[in-house]
């Protein structure tokens, strides 16, 4: 039963990822733009008329701006709605489980931490450098580690909660499939065809 | 409580007071239309006992196509009696609610930790209430909405008072606290729309819990619940009337699909709700805001960036605490806050979800203490690192909010309407009649609020001068349509921003 549920969830996540095959690249808000940053700093400095140069440069500079922009770009990759559209609702809930067990079990930390660091590295690479490789390859490289994390979370949850889990898993699967059928075009908010 | 702990609490409250009162009459820069409507109604109630439509002490205020809840408007009436008819008076009840929330929140968390005495170590029981109330005092989300005439602030305050009183009942079993708690929950329903759903759910959930836990108090519970029903009757009747449903139809998230057949609606509506509900937990929303210029400072979200790791650590740490009442309350508040707002658009919406700030600061406080506890060797270094980063980001926020925001976001707050009125008053002696271009939306309401010396007429392009006005000197206040040169233009009104944009022009028409 446990394996059957995990296989079902895996299929749903793969179907969610499959809908990304129509895209050519990630939307612009996933990437850092030096031009955008420069224009915003210019505007902010313009509004700071009458202040000392030190104060103006302390509050408005490219170092801080780069950090804030990259932070914002990175949060886009960890956004709940992005995960739901990338991995399905079931996949996202799996990530919640793995985050929960990350703090409870050393064994999970041992597996999840390197995968998490790898995902972070991939995302930062995409944010700053936009590697000139096939978008499909990028999606698969991002999907596989998140897919593994999600299934790890589900495996722990189903293993620990035997009585209530059957109905909860079925409910999550139904809602995930329902979402995929209704909102499969939502990915166009996150990618460009 | 030890003296130094009282000093810390007073300091946090002082920080809250300082940043909430600082230049509140001029930042936000001008009143937005809802504040003007509240102010006009409050002033009418204060001076005549009637609203704008002549209703005597109404329970629901008709305003700009929908109905406003009464509590905040009556509070503004009291505020106007003290401070006069001005921006400060309109915002004062929200400021006071924000400040008192800091104090009540401290005692609320303390009570919860008393109920969970054996669940948390000494370090948590000592520092969490302070940390949580301090985080609330400096919270950009809470601070921002404490400084505008937002009804949600008073509602959130009353809700937290209700929660605190409930924890007092739970610990002492004194029935007065139960009754007071329910009364405050009912008051929230008369304060802001979203609590028309949140508070009844909370009351029902609490009643079931109390019924199961305190078998001796069933009679008292029944009386309290009956009192709630009686006090809520006017709002229940109103909610199901056509007036009551107006607000819902204006902001409904399902409006686009109204014409669909029933089966399609059954397919679509739940998923729209699920999508909206999840959007309130989006990191982009929490750390980037909802995109509404009135709800946030550009470049900042609802939480500070440095709080992100502590938020997750605290949340998952608390989730692992079995049987903790504090955990249950925090998770309940975290899950219930977007329940009503998810029915509306746009979603997410930081105003309607304000209740979520309380559980979020609890998670962050726990995350901070947990991580400091874990890194024993580098505790001092970690503390100073976090402190420096927090001060840096807070100073950036303060700079952005108090210096840039009034200039950059002026269009979100009445877009220079006050400047138009101040300039118009200078020309009052020369012109007997003042006309307003209908494209300067609601400017006539701003005139009612800011001055009684000019009673303008609202006109559109088809307006023609009546015969009885022959010989009268007439001034038209017109939206700027890129006409820079005309001998009829007597004055340009400029926005007080860096670009000095022209917002309106005064035309002499005969």
Interface residues (C-beta under 8 A of the other chain):
Chain A: X44 X46 X47 X48 X49 X59 X64 X68 X71 X72 X75 X76 X78 X79 X80 X81 X84 X89 X99 X100 X102 X103 X104 X175 X178 X179 X182 X183
Chain B: X267 X268 X270 X271 X274 X275 X278 X279 X281 X282 X283 X284 X287 X288 X299 X305 X312 X313 X316 X317 X319 X320 X396 X399 X400 X403 X404 X407 X408 X497 X498
